[in-house]
Amino acid sequence: MKLTQLATIALTTLAISVPVAAELVFPSLSYRTGPYAAGGTPYADGWADYFTMLNKRDGGIGGVMTSVPECETGYNTAKGVECYESLKGDGALVFNPLSTGITYQLIPKATADDIPLLTQGYGRTSGANGAIFSHVFNFPANYWAGASRIINRIKQEAGGEIAGKNIALVYHNSGYGKEPIPTLKALAEKHGFELTLIPVDHPGQEQKSQWLQIRRERPDNIILYGWGVMNQVALQEAANIRYPMDQMFGIWWSGTENDKLDGMASHGYKAATFHNVGTDYPVYADINKHVVDAGLAAGDGSNVGSVLYNRGMYAAMTAATAAATAQDMHGTADITSGMMRDGLENINMSDAVMAAAGLPKFGPEFAGSCDNHGGTGQVGIQQWDGKEQAWKLIGGFEAPDMKVIGGLIKADSEAYAAENNITPRDC
Amino acid sequence: MFYRESGDFKKTYQKDSQTFPIKFDRMRYYFVLAVAFLVIPMFLTDYMANAVMIPFLVWAIAALGLNILVGYTGQLSLGTGGFMAVGAYATYKLMTAFPGMDMVSIILLSGLITAAVGALFGLPSLRIKGFYLAVATLASQFFLVWLLNKVPWFYNYSASGQISAPQREMFGVIITGPHATPVAAYIFCLVFAVGLAWLARNLTRGRLGRSWMAIRDMDIAAEIIGVNPLMAKLSAFAVSSFFIGIAGSLFFSVYLGAAEVTEAFGITVSFAVLFMVIIGGLGSIFGSFVGAAFMVLMPVLLKNVLVGGMGWPTDLAAHFEYIIVGGLIIIFLIVEPHGLAQMARVLKEKLRLWPFPH
């Protein structure tokens, strides 16, 4: 009895691990467990639901069905590598790990395996330099663009002058949170403001000492680079010391429905974003019809329309557009991961393309090229409305200070190339 | 049938005091080595190497190191993650500062650097014992991680504080970096694991190991019969950290290829290695390997059965992994508090008498 059961399990494992031919595989390295599950779950749902919708509505991409095998990383790099190794054998076209740590881990591996990484709004910022990072794509915006856009907004609100102001960066003490520091340091030098760095250790539940420091120093503005439970705790602590919410700015990972307080407590809190908010888009009609109402929604289906769901869906739409571009370029519907890389590099996310995908004006227009894998870096500003309990876009998509960012990207990517003996591609 | 000892006569003292005096044991040992070196490389896929075998070997080395300290010398330590981080960052600094240096020297040097750091943090063990020492080593865990995160020199001033291993070769074969073949990386780790296990086995059989065990069993008595507690404890910390440093070095350079100190070498690592040692068996070389296998391979196996085999949702499977692994730990510790190695020992004693038990 026992043996037969074991044999059945072994056989099913074998049967499933045989790759199914002619399917476009968009694996999902998700995290639905652990301290960051609140962020990982809606994103993974958005990613999966968009491909389910494409399968039901259009019969896949270019006539080839898509599939989204999922693997749980728990936001842990070692598990991320295990997931990558197990999914790459299934013909994965592109990886989107939603973790800066895992992205750093995968950049060399994926480049060697000729599989592109799509890291929208996270990951290694200098991956925007396509000449050196041939397989990393982080358009439409990255951490440095976000930081610069927030500084620009602070400057604008202060009437154009921020010299002498004190701006504090409260950040997740990890690769993710540290990313904006070089940019903010360069901008502090340029604009003459004072930068205070306040790290918060993983997972960020304990921030008493950090907010004591803020209470003492009373910085004019706070920039928040948090993730998971750290965001809510930061907002609660800010409310406790009566820090004015409209002087607090989050990066997009600190600007979701999870990152608010009840009632009016966090009313006025602002966050950067690289895509629009809400469900007022034609694509939702299709998702509701083909996915949600058909009972095919990923997860429990409760996240449809949330900020992170939108972001996961936006990433899926970008990947699907790149796959279609690759199919056109290479004249075959059954593309490989190498062709997918070409598709991402030649993607043209124009308003017309977004409108055709049912997401008109959802994000900024951008196009990939051999040396530019980062797009234009246009970032908008959204604000939490405590009355309606929703995010509202209040500042349009504007380009950041590319002079500063461009130089930093060049320096950081060249340091990486020198360390790893990479000859930049001729672009 | 098993462990037949009749007719197996030892004619020299060397033969009588060898590591595996029973012929069956010896043959089994050679068989395992042959499988590890010759058979497994033939069937090694990327997944098997990077998700199963290499982490197993790396964690086994770390467990060996901690077993020397906890199992053989009786000094409870929670600083394993910090010491692994020292090994990893030493490797990174050596690899980037001396691009021409070969990997074996780099890894051994990283081990030595960690040994020095470990001996330094072992100093409190001369005055405090037991749980109090655990707290002191816990401080080293947090201090080392904080230091490596705080001082940008350790990560060459990179924007995110991540370190990544450049490509290095050994005899023309790529060992580290993304282009390393699974077989090369596996054999490289295996050589270190076998070499270090051999070293640990022989150290614990010699004068040094006996002085460690004397300290463990009763430190005052050990001092009276002439064991120098300063030397015994500090050498245990140094040797243990040497092993753990090498584990951290391989963990970073061969296994992951990139690491971030707070995420990869946090307090959970210290606990995981301590669990490996306790589940495998305190004071046992074999136990270190079994404990590492249990803690590393069980979650991967469960994931593949639950998600791959039975098609469960990934989050449900991830939660069940915790439940099953946690449950198994409790069951093992109730059934055999001395660890899996003790189970093997009992089995061996039974088999030696079989089929004629008293």
Contacts between the chains, C-beta under 8 A, distances in Angstrom:
chain1	res1	chain2	res2	distance
A	9	B	305	6.0
A	9	B	309	4.6
A	9	B	310	7.2
A	10	B	309	7.8
A	12	B	309	5.2
A	12	B	310	7.5
A	13	B	304	6.6
A	13	B	305	7.3
A	13	B	308	5.3
A	13	B	309	4.4
A	16	B	308	5.8
A	16	B	309	7.4
A	16	B	311	7.7
A	17	B	308	6.7
A	30	B	314	6.6
A	32	B	313	7.9
A	32	B	314	6.4
A	32	B	315	3.5
A	32	B	318	7.3
A	33	B	315	5.3
A	33	B	318	4.5
A	33	B	319	6.2
A	37	B	315	7.6
A	41	B	315	7.8
A	70	B	314	5.0
A	71	B	307	7.6
A	71	B	314	6.4
A	72	B	303	7.7
A	72	B	307	7.8
A	72	B	314	3.9
A	72	B	315	6.3
A	72	B	317	7.0
A	72	B	318	4.5
A	74	B	318	6.6
A	76	B	263	7.6
A	77	B	256	6.5
A	77	B	258	7.8
A	77	B	259	7.4
A	77	B	260	7.4
A	77	B	263	6.0
A	77	B	264	6.3
A	78	B	55	7.1
A	78	B	256	6.7
A	78	B	264	7.4
A	81	B	50	6.2
A	81	B	51	7.1
A	81	B	256	6.3
A	82	B	50	7.5
A	82	B	51	4.1
A	82	B	300	6.6
A	85	B	46	5.4
A	85	B	47	4.4
A	85	B	50	4.8
A	85	B	51	5.0
A	86	B	47	5.5
A	86	B	51	6.6
A	86	B	304	8.0
A	88	B	46	7.5
A	89	B	45	7.7
A	89	B	46	7.3
A	89	B	47	6.5
A	100	B	160	6.8
A	101	B	162	7.4
A	101	B	260	5.5
A	101	B	263	5.3
A	104	B	160	7.0
A	104	B	162	4.6
A	104	B	164	6.6
A	104	B	258	4.9
A	104	B	260	7.3
A	105	B	256	6.1
A	105	B	257	6.6
A	105	B	258	4.8
A	107	B	164	7.9
A	107	B	258	7.9
A	108	B	164	6.8
A	108	B	177	6.4
A	108	B	178	4.0
A	108	B	257	6.0
A	108	B	258	7.4
A	109	B	178	4.7
A	109	B	257	6.8
A	111	B	178	6.5
A	112	B	177	8.0
A	112	B	178	3.5
A	112	B	179	5.3
A	113	B	178	7.6
A	124	B	160	7.2
A	125	B	159	7.0
A	126	B	159	7.3
A	173	B	149	6.7
A	173	B	262	6.0
A	174	B	160	8.0
A	174	B	161	7.7
A	174	B	260	6.2
A	174	B	262	5.8
A	174	B	263	6.0
A	175	B	160	3.7
A	175	B	161	5.9
A	175	B	162	4.8
A	175	B	260	5.0
A	175	B	263	7.7
A	176	B	160	7.4
A	178	B	159	6.8
A	178	B	160	5.0
A	178	B	161	5.0
A	179	B	159	5.9
A	179	B	160	5.2
A	181	B	159	7.1
A	182	B	159	5.1
A	201	B	262	6.7
A	202	B	262	5.9
A	202	B	263	7.0
A	202	B	266	7.3
A	408	B	159	7.9
A	412	B	158	7.5
A	412	B	159	5.5
A	415	B	156	7.9
A	415	B	158	7.3
A	419	B	96	6.2
A	419	B	156	7.6
A	419	B	164	7.6
A	419	B	166	5.7
A	420	B	164	7.5
A	420	B	166	5.1
A	420	B	167	6.9
A	420	B	177	7.6
A	421	B	166	6.9
A	421	B	167	6.8
